[in-house]
Amino acid sequence: MGKLNIFEITLNDALGVFYAGQILQGHVTVELNEGMKMREIRLKFEGKAYVHWTEQHHTGSGKNRRTRTVHYSANEYYFNTTVPLYGKGLGQGDTSVLPAGRHTYPFQFQLPPGLPSSFEGSDGHVRYSIKGTIDKPWKFDHTTKRAFTVICLLDLNREPTALTPAQGENNKMVCCLCCASGPISSILRLDRRGYVPGEAIMINAEINNLSSRRMVSSSVKLKMCTTFHATTKSRSTSKDIVKVTRGEIAAGGSDYWTGERLVIPPLPPSYLAGCQIIDIQYILELTVDPAGPALDLHVPLELILGTIPLQSVVQQYSRQQQLPITAEPLPTKYGIEPAPLAMPYAPPTMPSAPPTMPSAPAAGFRELPPPSYSECVFGKVNIKDENDSDHTRGDLNYAPVYTYYNWNEFNK
């Protein structure tokens, strides 16, 4: 057994979820089996966006054909701060010996305003982390790492189109052996564009198959479309998130979607505000799949995914549960001034509520559930980077955590 038994970073907020402008607090634990000579123990607080992908470029032809790999990348730093906890940074000389036993060092760090939400994507990420280092003279350093989530508030009540109904339509001719067999047409309707994770999108659609060929199926899916901006080029990717499917439509037949539900899982808010090198857009898309060799028919509609629900939606849920509505003044701490929002429930207690939630209602009020916090639907990724060694401690498998309004559970 080596000298170092425990070297870990613990946050006071067990979920590790914070909002821009909040104070992050925690402590570092170092447990030694015997004394260790070191220069210092320090923490580095880092918030950055990073984009990277490669492409194969070909030049020449025949025997002179050459292939080269081109790297595209960009960085954007939000903070990069190092804080000493023990050692020379505190004026204790070039080296010192930390005695055997368990040592605890508290810390706190003020998060800057205007930070973008945490995000992990295929070709880039917005990532926030704390890295601890035991700096040893003439020997390899000990390191440990802890990622945490930042959520950027997106209030749907401030989005002009969030309450706007949306409709899209499309049609095409279905051909068979170069002869037209007739058209298919589709219409997709939504009563609004703005949603929060946990809400169910109520789907209304109409599909008319006037061709002589059957349609294998129709489906509606939610897609995340992400654009990554490198210094000299941009790249867009699309990822399917959740999907609802219906059966076949006979030749000459029709099919109607009437209020089918598609529940939105935990996801980052639209746009990724505050980040200049990654953009996020959400698309709800109706697809009709013809039998045989033919291209699908698509009807896309853009949605806005926020972190604070529409006031009218909260009131609707309250009426369904026969709850009284109260309007209370909202705090404007951290410089955030949300639109008026009447919400008959208490703010979440873990982590500290964002500064947009009203205080708890008077005694006797039945409460809707507050937003909870859930790991991103895409799951965990490995956050080890080029500055981490094979000996870096800590949980390097990490998933961002987002707000999730579990109203559907409440209605069961």
N, C-alpha and C positions, 0 to 999 in steps of 0.2 A: 504493500500500500504506500502511495506517495504522501508527500506532506499535505497536499490540498485535498480535503474531503468534500467540502461544499463551497461552491461559488455561484450564487444565483441572485437574480433580480426579481423582486416581488413588488407589484403595484398595489396600492391601497384599494383601487377598484379592481375587483377580482376578474371582471370581464375584460378589462383593459380597453374601455370605450370612452372617448373624450370628444369634446367639441372645441373648436378653435376659440382661443381666449381663456380656456380653463387652466387651472393649475394641476399639473400631473405630480402625484406624490407616491412615494414608495420607500423601499429600503433595499440595501445590498447586504447579503449574508456571506461571510467568509468563515469557514471552519477549517482549522489547521490541526494536523496530528502532531506537529512539532513546529518550532519557530521557523519563519521564512524571511530571508533577506530580500528586500525589494526597494525600488525607487519610490513607487507610489501605487495607489489604487485610484483609478479614474473612471468616469462615465462619459460616454459620448452620446448626445442626443442628436438624432439625425432625421430629417424629413426631406424626401426627394422624390422626384418623378424621373423615370428612366425608360427610354424607348430603344429597342434594338432588334434588328432582323437582318438576315443575309439573303442575297439573291445571286444566282448564277448568271453571269454575262458571257456571251459567246462572241468571238471575233474570228475572222477569216473563214475559210472553207476547205474541204478536203483534208489533205495532209497538213495544211497550215491552220486548221481550226484549233482555236485555243479557248479554254474555259477558265474564267477567274471568278473567285468569290468576292463579292462586294459587301461590305458591312455598312449599314445605315444605323445611326444612333443619335440620341440627344439626351441631355440632362437638364434638370431644373431643380435647384435647391431652395428649400423653404426655411430650413435652419440647420446648422451644423455647429453644435456647441459642446465643448469639453469642460467637465467640472471635476476637479480633484476631490477625493474623499479622504485620502490618507497619504502621508509621505511628503515629498519635497514641495508639493503644491501648497502644503499648509505650513511651510517654513521649518521642516524638521530635518533639514540636511539632505545630502545627495542620496544616501541610503539609510535604511533603518531595518530593524528586525521586528516583524510582527509576531508576538508570542503565540504559542499553541492555544487552542480554544476557539470558541465561537465569538465572532465580532459582527456587530450590526451597525450599518451606516445609513441613516435616513437621508433622503434627498427630495427635492422638489424642483419643478421646471415649469415656467410659464409658457404655454403654447401661444404662438403669435396669432393674430386675427387673420381671417381670410384664407385659411388653409383648405385645400381640396379634400374630398373624401378619399379614404383609403381605397385602393383598387388593385387587383391582381389580374392581369390579362395575358394573352398569348405572346404578345410582342412588347409588353411594357407594363409598368406598374407605378402606383403612387404608394410609397411605403414609409412607415414611421417606426423607428426602432431606438432602443437603448442598448449600448454595448459597453460592458464592463471589462477593464483590463487591469491585471496585476503586472506591473512593469518590473521585471527582474533584471539585474545587471548581469551581462555576459551569458544569459540563458534565455530560452524561449519564454515568451509571455504567456500567461494564462488569460483566456478571454471567455466571456459569456454574453449571450444576446437575448433580448426580449423585444418582440414586436408588439405594437399596440395599434388600435384603430382610432382614426379621427373621422367624424361624420360632419359633413358640411350641410347646414340646414337649407332645405329648399321648400319654402312655404307655398303650397299650391294656391292659397288665397291671393298671392301676389303675381300669379301667372295669368295673364289676360285670356289665354285660350284654354285654361284648364277646365272651365265650365262649358265650353263651346261644344255642342253636338258635332259628331264627325260622321261623314259618309263617303264611301268610295265605291266605285263600280268599274267593271271592265267586261269586255266580251271578245270573242275570237271565233273564227271559223275552224271547225274540225274537218280535216281532209282525210280521205281514204283512197289510196292508190291514185293520188293526184286529182281526185274529184272531191269537191266540197260536199260534206255530208250534213252541213247545217251548222248554225251558231250555238255557242253556249254563252250565257251571261251570268254575272254575279253582282250582288250588291251587299256591302257590309256596312252596318250602322252601329254607332255607339251614342249613348246619351251624353257623354262628356269625354274629354281627353285626359284629365288629370286623375291619378290614382296614387295610393301608397302601398308598399308591400303588406300583404295580408288581406287586402281587398280582393273581391271577386269581380272580374270584368263580366258584365252581362252581355252576351253576344246575340245580336239579331242580324240574320243574313237571309238572303233569297238567292237561290240558284235555279236557273231555267236551262234545261238541256233540250234544245230544239234540234239537235243533231240525230243522226241515225245510229250513233254509237253510245254505249252505256258509259257512265262515269264510274270509275272504280271506287272513289271515295271523295269526300271533301274534309278539310281540316282547317282549324284556326290555331295559329301558334304565335307566341310572343318571342321576338328576337331581340338580342342586343347587338347593335351595330357600332363598332368601335373604330375610330380613326386614330392612327398613331402618326405623329409628325416628327420625322427626323430633320436634321439640319438642311438636307438637300432634297428630300423626297417624303411623300406621305403614303401610307398603306392602310387600307380598310379591311376589316374582318367582320364576319357575321357568325353569331352563335345562337342556336335554338335553345330556349330556356324551358318552356312548357307548352304542351300541345293537347288539343281536344279534337277527336276524329269522329266523323259520322260515316255511315255505310254508303253503298252504291246508289246511283240515280239512273233509272232506266232511260232508254232512248225515248225522247219526247216527254220525259217527266220533269218534275220540279222537286225541290227540297227546301225546307224552311227551318232556320235556326231561330228558336224563340226563347231567349233568355238562358241559354246554356252558360254555365259558370266556368271561368278560368281564373283560378286563384293565383295571385302574384307572389312568388317566393321572395326571400330576403335578397335584395339587390341594391347596388349603389344608386344614388339619385341621377337623374338625367343631367347631361351636359358635362359633368365633372368640373363644376365651376371652380375657378382658382388655378386650374392647370392649363397651361398653354400648349402642351405637346400631346395630350390625349383628350379626345372628345367621345362622349357616349350618347347614343340615340336608341330609343326603343320603338320597335315597329310591331304592330299587331297585323298579321297577314292571313287572309283567307286564300286557300289553295284548292283548286278543283283538278283532280287527276283523271284524265280520259284513259279509257282502255286502249291498248295498242300503242303504236309509235306516234305520239303526239306530245307537244309541249303542254305543260300545266298552265292553267289560268290562275293569275295572282291578283289579289286586291289588297294593297298595303295601306295602313293608316298609322301615322305617327302618334305615340302617346307621350305623356309627361309623367315621369315617376318621381314623386317627391318624398319628403320626410315628415311634413306636417299636412294633415288631411284637410280637405275642403270643409268649411264651416257647414255648408248645406248637407254634406254627407254625414257629418257627426250628428246634426239635428235629425236627419232621417233615421239613423240607428236609434237615437233617443226616443223618437216617436214610436218606433216599432216595439220598444221595450216599455213604453208609457212612462218615460222618465221626464221630470221637469228639467228645463234648461236654465242655466244661470250664466250670466255674463259678468266676468270679474276683470279688473284691470290686470294687464300683463306686465311683468317686469321687463325692463329694457337693458339689463346688465349685458356687458360685453358689446354695447352699441347696437344690439339687434332690436329692431322695432317691428314686430310682426303685425300683420293685419289682425283686426279684432276676431277672436275665435272663442266661441262659447262651447265649452267642453265639460260635461258633468262627470268628470272623473279625476282622481288624484294623479299627480305626476309620477313617473317611475322612480323607484328608489335605488336602482342599481343599473347603470351608474347614475350620478347626479343628473337630474332632469335638465334638458336643454332649456335655455332661458326663453322659452316660448309657451310653456305650459302654465295654465292658471293654477292658483293654489287650490287645496282640497275643498270640496263643497261642504256645505253645512251638514251637521249631523242629521241622519234620517234619509239622506239621498242614497238611492241605490246607484252603484257605480258601474259604468262601462269599464272594461279592462283597459289599463294604460298600455302604451306601446311596450313591447318586450324587445329584446335584442337577440338576434339569431345569426349564426354563421352564414356567410354567403352560400347560395345554392351550389356554386361551383366547387366548393370544398377547399381543402388545404393545399398549399403549395410549399415547396422548400425555399426558404429565404436565405440560404447560404449564398454569399457572394464572393467575389475575388479577394476581398480583404479578410475573409474568415478562413481560419486554418482547419485542418482535420480534427484539431483538438478543441475547437470552440464548443463551449457548453451551452445549455439552454435548449428550449424547444424550438427547433428550426423549422418545424412544420406548422404553418400558420394560415388561418383564413380570416379575412376581415369580418367584422360583426356589424350588422345594420339594424335599423329600426324595423319592427314588424308589428303591425296592428292585428292582433289575433281576434278580430271581431267575429269571425265565422265560428270559432270555438265557443264564443259566448252565446251564439244563437242556437246552439244544438240543444 
